[in-house]
């Protein structure tokens, strides 16, 4: 599956879409420097994309919309702005 895109809209992702997202297991590497990794969306948790870190009162263990199985093995959770079409 490929995300729907045109010149005026953001990609629309769905389960089965191949994507790229930043990921690193190095705790000392700043998030802005994480390399792009490829993977496939394996589950959706709709409705959580509107929840912000502030609404939880913390910035850890915050729900994300998509579960992505990275090609290298890890399962990561991301929102739409964190993803790019592969």
DRENPA-3360 file (N, C-alpha, C; in nm, 2 decimals, always signed):
BEGIN
1 = XXXXXXXX = +0.08/-0.12/+0.00/+0.00/+0.00/+0.00/+0.09/+0.12/+0.00 ~ +0.05/+0.23/-0.07/+0.12/+0.35/-0.07/+0.03/+0.46/-0.02 ~ +0.08/+0.56/+0.05/+0.00/+0.67/+0.10/-0.05/+0.75/-0.02 ~ -0.17/+0.81/-0.01/-0.22/+0.90/-0.11/-0.16/+1.04/-0.08 ~ -0.10/+1.09/-0.19/-0.05/+1.23/-0.18/-0.08/+1.30/-0.31 ~ -0.09/+1.44/-0.29/-0.09/+1.53/-0.40/-0.02/+1.65/-0.36 ~ +0.00/+1.75/-0.45/+0.08/+1.86/-0.42/+0.02/+1.95/-0.31 ~ -0.10/+1.93/-0.27/-0.17/+2.02/-0.18/-0.19/+1.95/-0.04;
9 = XXXXXXXX = -0.18/+1.82/-0.03/-0.21/+1.76/+0.09/-0.10/+1.68/+0.15 ~ -0.12/+1.64/+0.28/-0.02/+1.56/+0.35/-0.05/+1.41/+0.31 ~ +0.05/+1.32/+0.32/+0.03/+1.18/+0.29/-0.08/+1.13/+0.39 ~ -0.16/+1.04/+0.34/-0.25/+0.96/+0.43/-0.20/+0.82/+0.45 ~ -0.16/+0.79/+0.57/-0.11/+0.66/+0.60/-0.21/+0.57/+0.64 ~ -0.19/+0.44/+0.63/-0.28/+0.33/+0.68/-0.19/+0.21/+0.71 ~ -0.26/+0.11/+0.78/-0.19/-0.01/+0.81/-0.14/-0.08/+0.68 ~ -0.02/-0.12/+0.67/+0.04/-0.18/+0.55/+0.12/-0.08/+0.47;
17 = XXXXXXXX = +0.12/+0.05/+0.50/+0.20/+0.15/+0.43/+0.34/+0.14/+0.47 ~ +0.43/+0.14/+0.38/+0.58/+0.15/+0.41/+0.61/+0.29/+0.43 ~ +0.69/+0.32/+0.54/+0.72/+0.45/+0.58/+0.87/+0.46/+0.62 ~ +0.91/+0.59/+0.64/+1.05/+0.62/+0.70/+1.02/+0.70/+0.82 ~ +1.10/+0.68/+0.92/+1.09/+0.76/+1.05/+1.23/+0.76/+1.11 ~ +1.25/+0.85/+1.19/+1.38/+0.86/+1.26/+1.38/+0.77/+1.39 ~ +1.49/+0.70/+1.41/+1.50/+0.61/+1.52/+1.64/+0.58/+1.55 ~ +1.67/+0.57/+1.68/+1.81/+0.53/+1.73/+1.79/+0.46/+1.86;
25 = XXXXXXXX = +1.88/+0.37/+1.89/+1.89/+0.30/+2.02/+2.00/+0.37/+2.11 ~ +2.07/+0.46/+2.05/+2.18/+0.53/+2.12/+2.12/+0.64/+2.21 ~ +2.12/+0.62/+2.34/+2.05/+0.72/+2.43/+2.13/+0.85/+2.44 ~ +2.25/+0.86/+2.39/+2.33/+0.98/+2.39/+2.31/+1.06/+2.26 ~ +2.26/+1.00/+2.16/+2.24/+1.07/+2.03/+2.11/+1.16/+2.04 ~ +2.13/+1.29/+2.01/+2.01/+1.38/+2.01/+1.91/+1.33/+1.91 ~ +1.78/+1.34/+1.94/+1.67/+1.30/+1.86/+1.68/+1.36/+1.71 ~ +1.73/+1.48/+1.71/+1.74/+1.55/+1.57/+1.84/+1.48/+1.49;
33 = XXXXXXXX = +1.93/+1.40/+1.55/+2.04/+1.34/+1.47/+2.01/+1.19/+1.44 ~ +1.89/+1.14/+1.49/+1.86/+1.00/+1.46/+1.85/+0.97/+1.31 ~ +1.90/+0.86/+1.26/+1.89/+0.83/+1.12/+1.75/+0.79/+1.08 ~ +1.72/+0.80/+0.95/+1.59/+0.75/+0.90/+1.60/+0.60/+0.89 ~ +1.49/+0.54/+0.94/+1.48/+0.39/+0.93/+1.35/+0.36/+0.85 ~ +1.35/+0.25/+0.78/+1.23/+0.22/+0.70/+1.15/+0.10/+0.78 ~ +1.02/+0.10/+0.75/+0.94/-0.01/+0.81/+0.80/+0.00/+0.76 ~ +0.71/-0.08/+0.82/+0.58/-0.09/+0.77/+0.48/-0.06/+0.89;
41 = XXXXXXXX = +0.38/+0.01/+0.87/+0.28/+0.04/+0.97/+0.20/-0.09/+0.99 ~ +0.19/-0.13/+1.12/+0.13/-0.26/+1.16/+0.00/-0.25/+1.24 ~ -0.02/-0.13/+1.29/-0.14/-0.10/+1.37/-0.17/+0.04/+1.38 ~ -0.30/+0.08/+1.40/-0.34/+0.22/+1.42/-0.41/+0.23/+1.55 ~ -0.38/+0.34/+1.62/-0.45/+0.37/+1.74/-0.52/+0.51/+1.72 ~ -0.62/+0.51/+1.63/-0.69/+0.63/+1.59/-0.74/+0.71/+1.71 ~ -0.74/+0.84/+1.69/-0.79/+0.93/+1.79/-0.68/+0.99/+1.88 ~ -0.57/+0.92/+1.89/-0.47/+0.97/+1.98/-0.38/+1.08/+1.93;
49 = XXXXXXXX = -0.39/+1.10/+1.79/-0.31/+1.21/+1.73/-0.34/+1.34/+1.79 ~ -0.46/+1.36/+1.84/-0.50/+1.49/+1.90/-0.46/+1.51/+2.04 ~ -0.40/+1.41/+2.10/-0.36/+1.42/+2.24/-0.21/+1.47/+2.24 ~ -0.19/+1.57/+2.32/-0.06/+1.63/+2.33/+0.01/+1.59/+2.46 ~ +0.14/+1.61/+2.46/+0.22/+1.58/+2.58/+0.16/+1.65/+2.70 ~ +0.12/+1.78/+2.68/+0.07/+1.86/+2.79/-0.06/+1.80/+2.85 ~ -0.14/+1.74/+2.76/-0.27/+1.68/+2.82/-0.24/+1.56/+2.91 ~ -0.13/+1.50/+2.89/-0.09/+1.39/+2.98/-0.02/+1.44/+3.11;
57 = XXXXXXXX = +0.03/+1.56/+3.10/+0.11/+1.61/+3.21/+0.25/+1.56/+3.23 ~ +0.29/+1.49/+3.12/+0.43/+1.44/+3.11/+0.47/+1.42/+2.97 ~ +0.60/+1.39/+2.94/+0.64/+1.37/+2.81/+0.70/+1.23/+2.78 ~ +0.67/+1.14/+2.87/+0.71/+1.00/+2.86/+0.59/+0.91/+2.85 ~ +0.60/+0.80/+2.79/+0.49/+0.70/+2.77/+0.36/+0.77/+2.72 ~ +0.38/+0.85/+2.62/+0.26/+0.92/+2.56/+0.22/+0.84/+2.44 ~ +0.09/+0.82/+2.42/+0.03/+0.74/+2.31/+0.06/+0.81/+2.18 ~ +0.08/+0.73/+2.08/+0.11/+0.77/+1.94/+0.01/+0.70/+1.85;
65 = XXXXXXXX = -0.02/+0.75/+1.73/-0.12/+0.70/+1.64/-0.08/+0.57/+1.58 ~ +0.04/+0.55/+1.53/+0.08/+0.44/+1.45/+0.18/+0.35/+1.52 ~ +0.17/+0.22/+1.50/+0.28/+0.12/+1.54/+0.35/+0.08/+1.41 ~ +0.48/+0.10/+1.41/+0.56/+0.07/+1.29/+0.66/-0.03/+1.33 ~ +0.66/-0.14/+1.25/+0.76/-0.25/+1.26/+0.88/-0.21/+1.17 ~ +0.99/-0.16/+1.23/+1.10/-0.12/+1.15/+1.17/-0.25/+1.09 ~ +1.23/-0.23/+0.97/+1.30/-0.34/+0.90/+1.41/-0.40/+0.99 ~ +1.47/-0.32/+1.07/+1.58/-0.37/+1.16/+1.53/-0.45/+1.28;
73 = XXXXXXXX = +1.40/-0.45/+1.30/+1.35/-0.53/+1.42/+1.26/-0.46/+1.52 ~ +1.30/-0.33/+1.56/+1.22/-0.27/+1.67/+1.08/-0.23/+1.62 ~ +0.99/-0.23/+1.72/+0.86/-0.18/+1.70/+0.85/-0.04/+1.76 ~ +0.82/+0.06/+1.69/+0.82/+0.20/+1.74/+0.68/+0.26/+1.72 ~ +0.65/+0.37/+1.79/+0.52/+0.43/+1.78/+0.54/+0.58/+1.74 ~ +0.46/+0.62/+1.64/+0.48/+0.76/+1.59/+0.35/+0.82/+1.55 ~ +0.34/+0.95/+1.53/+0.23/+1.02/+1.48/+0.26/+1.06/+1.33 ~ +0.16/+1.11/+1.26/+0.18/+1.14/+1.12/+0.30/+1.23/+1.09;
81 = XXXXXX = +0.32/+1.34/+1.17/+0.43/+1.43/+1.14/+0.57/+1.37/+1.15 ~ +0.57/+1.25/+1.22/+0.70/+1.18/+1.23/+0.73/+1.08/+1.12 ~ +0.64/+1.07/+1.02/+0.65/+0.98/+0.91/+0.67/+1.04/+0.78 ~ +0.74/+0.97/+0.69/+0.75/+1.01/+0.55/+0.72/+0.88/+0.47 ~ +0.66/+0.90/+0.35/+0.64/+0.78/+0.26/+0.77/+0.72/+0.23 ~ +0.78/+0.59/+0.21/+0.91/+0.53/+0.17/+0.94/+0.56/+0.03;
% end
